[in-house]
Amino acid sequence: MKNIIFLAGIHGVGKDFIINQARLPESIIHLTASNVLGWNDVSRDPKNKRVFSISETQDLLVTNLKKIVKDNQCYILDGHVTLLNKDGEIERIPETTFYKINPKMLIVKKAEPEIICERLKKRDNKKWDINKIILMQNEEIKYTKDIALKLDIPFYQLEDHQEELLSSIINSELQNG
């Protein structure tokens, strides 16, 4: 697809927020993996972040992306590179998913674990174990870097309040083609 910028990060890290706050060109279309996937339709409990079959879910994501993405358009897709499997364990999304998505760059969003826990409590009315958040975020960052290296594409890491940096990265990429 090569016209997708993939913004990774764990649940509650602020992917949607940073995209909405950044000054991105109007020509970029923001997609969320959850919406492309139809998470509310495929999950037995949409607020439960556990995924019954990660490989099947990712196959559906790629299939739906192919129906949505147009060659002459640029997209920013926010999603995950790790998820909680049906047993609540951190699991990497299959590498093949990223080969099929073929993003032009990978960006990972990071936040303080305590802030993520607060956001998830507010959003989902569920208390998370901070140690699980720390482990998951570390794995998300490490695996995003690994995928970028394997795909030989640019990798960036953003923190909270770096909307301007996101704008700069994306605008620079669009200018350089």
N, C-alpha and C positions, 0 to 999 in steps of 0.2 A: 504494500500500500504506500509506503515511503512518504506519505503526506500527513502522518500522524506524529505529534509530539506526545509522548507518554509521560504523564505525571503520576508517579507512584507514591504511596504512603499508606500507613496503617489507618484503620478506622479512627476517626476523631482527630486526626493530625491537622486538618484544616486545608485540605486540597481545594475544595470548592471555594472556600473563603479567599484564599490567595489568588485564585483565578479571577474571582469576581472583583477583587480589589486592584488587581494589576491593570495597567493601561495597555490592553492588547488591541491589535488592529481589529476593526469590526468584521473583517473578512475571515477571521478564525472562528470556527464553530467549536463550542465546548460540548463534549460528550462525557457522560459518566458511564463507567463500566456497568454499574448497577442498572441504569436506565436502558442501555443497549442490550443488556442481558435480559431485562425484564425480571429483575430480582424479586419483586413483589409477587410475580406470577409463578416463579419456579421454587421459591422458598416456602417451606411449611410455616415458618415463623420469621417474617422479614426483619424483626428486631434482633433475632438470634443470628449472630455472625458466623455460626458454624455452617460449613458447606458439605453436603452429603457426598457429592462426587465432584471433586475439583476438576478432573480432566473433562468430564462431560459438560460441566458448567463453562469451562474455557472454550470447548469446541463450539458451544452455542454462542458464546461471545463473538468468536471469529466469524461464524456464519452470519450473525446479525450485522456485524461491522461491514462485511462485504456487501450487504444489501443497502447500507446507509452511506458509506464513504464514496465520494465522487472524485475522480482523478484530478479535476481542476480546482479543488477546494483544499484548504489546510484545516486540520483539526487538532485540538488538544483533548486528549482522552485521559481522564483521571480514573485511576484504578489501583490495583494491588499487584505485587509480585509474590506475596505470601498471603495465605489465608488460614483460618482455623478449620481443620477438617472436622468430620462428624464426631470425632473423639475429643475435640477441643485442643488438638495438638497443632503447632505451627507447621505448615506444609508449604513448600515452594510450588508455585504454578509451573507446569511443565514448560521447559525451554522452548519447545516447539510452538507454543502459543505466541511467543515473541518473534520467532522466525516468520510465522504467518502474518502477524500484525505488521512486522517490518517497520518499526518506528524510525523516524529520522533522528531522534535523540531521546534520551531518558533523563528525567529529572526526578529526584526523590525529595519529598517534603519531610522535614523532621520537626518535632516540637518537644518541649519538656514533658516527661511522662506524667507528672502531676497534673499538668494542664490538659493532656489528653484524657486522663481519668475524669476530670471535671466535665469536659465536653461530652464524653460518652454518658456520664451520669445524667446530665441535663437533657441530652438528645434522646437517649433510649431508656432512661429511668432504670439503669442497671449499674451496679457497682462492679468495677473491674479490679483485678489483682494488679497492682503496679509492677510487680516483677514480671508478669506475663506481658504487660505493655512494653517494658524495657527489652525483654527478649525478642518480642515480635518486631519492634522498631529496629533493633540492631540487625536482625536477620533481613528485614526489608531493605535496609541500606546496603548491606553486604551483597545481597543477591542482585539488587539493581545495578551495582557496580560491575558484578560478574557478567551480567547479561550485556551491558554496554560494551564491555571488553570483547565478548564473544561476537557481538554483532558489528564491532568496530565502528561505533557511533559515539557522539559526544555524551558525556555524563556530567550532571550538575546536582549539587545538593543545596537545598534551600531551608532556611529556618523561618520561624514566625517573623513577620514585619519585613520580609524581603520581596514585597510586591514589585518594587522598582527593579530589582535584579531579575525577576522573572520576566518583566516587560523587556528589559535590555537583552536578555538571552534570546527571547523569541524574536524580537525585532531584528536582531543581528542575524539570526538564522534565516529569516525570511529575506533579508537583503542579500545574503550570500548564497541563497538558493538551495 
